[in-house]
């Protein structure tokens, strides 16, 4: 199975049973909340997401590969663990950079909204970020 098919499968079951073998040991990760280097911290972040976010869904809208860059477009949604369990949704894209061995050495997520927009969703239900 090639890396594109593995990524598609990982998105479908995210955050459960992710394929960590496609990442380099010193993978760099960055999104609007986290920034770190190393596969162990990456595994910790996925476990954190799996533990805290309820009814998590990661929809892959598009995936494309150009040489050493794989770009995905997605929407992640979940219920927040607050007592009223608001449904939160963030859409964005990821840029995954591969090394010569075909392993992901950089995974950078970009959001189509701000962190403040995400926080607002917790308190103003029904309003989507612009």
C-alpha positions as CSV (number, residue, x, y, z in Angstrom):
1,X,0.0,0.0,0.0
2,X,1.4,3.4,-0.9
3,X,1.6,6.4,1.4
4,X,-1.4,8.1,-0.1
5,X,-3.6,5.1,0.6
6,X,-2.2,4.8,4.1
7,X,-3.0,8.4,4.8
8,X,-6.5,8.0,3.4
9,X,-7.1,5.0,5.7
10,X,-5.6,6.8,8.7
11,X,-8.0,9.8,8.2
12,X,-11.0,7.4,8.0
13,X,-10.2,5.9,11.4
14,X,-8.6,8.9,13.1
15,X,-7.5,9.1,15.8
16,X,-7.5,5.3,16.3
17,X,-4.8,2.9,15.0
18,X,-2.7,5.5,13.2
19,X,0.2,4.3,11.0
20,X,3.2,5.8,12.8
21,X,5.7,3.9,10.7
22,X,5.1,6.4,7.8
23,X,6.7,9.2,10.0
24,X,10.4,9.8,10.6
25,X,11.5,9.6,14.2
26,X,12.3,13.3,14.3
27,X,9.1,14.4,12.5
28,X,8.3,18.1,12.9
29,X,4.6,18.9,13.7
30,X,2.9,22.3,13.8
31,X,-0.7,23.5,14.0
32,X,-2.5,26.4,15.6
33,X,-2.1,24.8,19.1
34,X,1.0,22.5,19.1
35,X,4.5,22.8,17.7
36,X,7.1,20.1,18.4
37,X,9.6,17.6,17.0
38,X,9.6,13.8,17.5
39,X,7.4,10.8,16.9
40,X,6.8,10.2,20.6
41,X,5.3,13.6,21.1
42,X,3.3,13.1,17.9
43,X,1.9,9.8,19.4
44,X,1.2,11.7,22.7
45,X,-0.8,14.4,20.8
46,X,-2.9,11.8,19.0
47,X,-3.6,10.0,22.3
48,X,-4.5,13.4,23.9
49,X,-7.0,14.1,21.0
50,X,-8.4,10.6,21.4
51,X,-8.9,11.0,25.1
52,X,-10.3,14.6,25.3
53,X,-12.3,15.0,22.1
54,X,-15.7,13.2,21.9
55,X,-17.2,11.7,18.7
56,X,-14.3,12.9,16.7
57,X,-14.6,12.8,12.9
58,X,-11.9,13.7,10.3
59,X,-13.3,14.1,6.8
60,X,-10.7,14.1,4.0
61,X,-11.9,16.3,1.1
62,X,-8.9,16.1,-1.1
63,X,-5.4,14.6,-1.2
64,X,-2.7,15.4,-3.8
65,X,1.0,14.6,-4.1
66,X,3.6,16.7,-5.8
67,X,7.1,15.3,-5.6
68,X,8.1,15.3,-1.9
69,X,4.9,17.2,-0.7
70,X,1.5,15.7,0.1
71,X,-1.3,18.1,0.6
72,X,-4.6,17.2,2.3
73,X,-7.7,19.2,2.7
74,X,-10.0,18.2,5.6
75,X,-12.6,19.1,8.2
76,X,-12.2,17.8,11.8
77,X,-15.3,17.9,14.1
78,X,-15.9,16.8,17.6
79,X,-18.0,17.4,20.7
80,X,-16.1,19.4,23.3
81,X,-15.9,17.8,26.8
82,X,-17.8,20.8,28.3
83,X,-21.1,19.9,30.1
84,X,-23.2,21.1,27.2
85,X,-20.9,19.2,24.7
86,X,-21.0,21.7,21.8
87,X,-20.1,20.4,18.4
88,X,-16.9,22.0,17.1
89,X,-15.7,22.1,13.5
90,X,-12.4,23.2,12.1
91,X,-11.5,22.9,8.4
92,X,-8.1,23.3,7.0
93,X,-5.2,21.7,5.1
94,X,-2.0,19.8,5.9
95,X,1.3,19.9,4.1
96,X,3.3,16.7,4.6
97,X,6.9,16.7,3.5
98,X,8.7,13.5,2.7
99,X,12.4,12.6,3.0
100,X,14.4,10.5,0.5
101,X,13.2,7.3,2.2
102,X,9.6,8.3,1.7
103,X,8.9,9.1,5.4
104,X,7.0,12.1,6.6
105,X,9.5,14.5,8.1
106,X,7.2,17.5,8.4
107,X,3.5,17.7,9.1
108,X,2.1,21.3,9.2
109,X,-1.6,21.9,9.6
110,X,-3.2,25.2,8.6
111,X,-6.7,26.2,9.7
112,X,-9.3,28.2,7.7
113,X,-10.3,29.9,11.0
114,X,-8.5,31.4,14.0
115,X,-8.1,29.8,17.4
116,X,-10.6,32.5,18.7
117,X,-13.2,31.3,16.2
118,X,-12.8,27.8,17.6
119,X,-13.2,29.0,21.1
120,X,-16.3,31.0,20.1
121,X,-17.9,27.8,18.8
122,X,-17.9,26.5,22.4
123,X,-20.2,29.3,23.6
124,X,-22.1,30.5,20.6
125,X,-23.6,27.3,19.1
126,X,-24.8,27.4,15.5
127,X,-22.4,30.1,14.5
128,X,-19.7,28.9,12.2
129,X,-16.3,30.6,11.8
130,X,-16.1,33.0,8.8
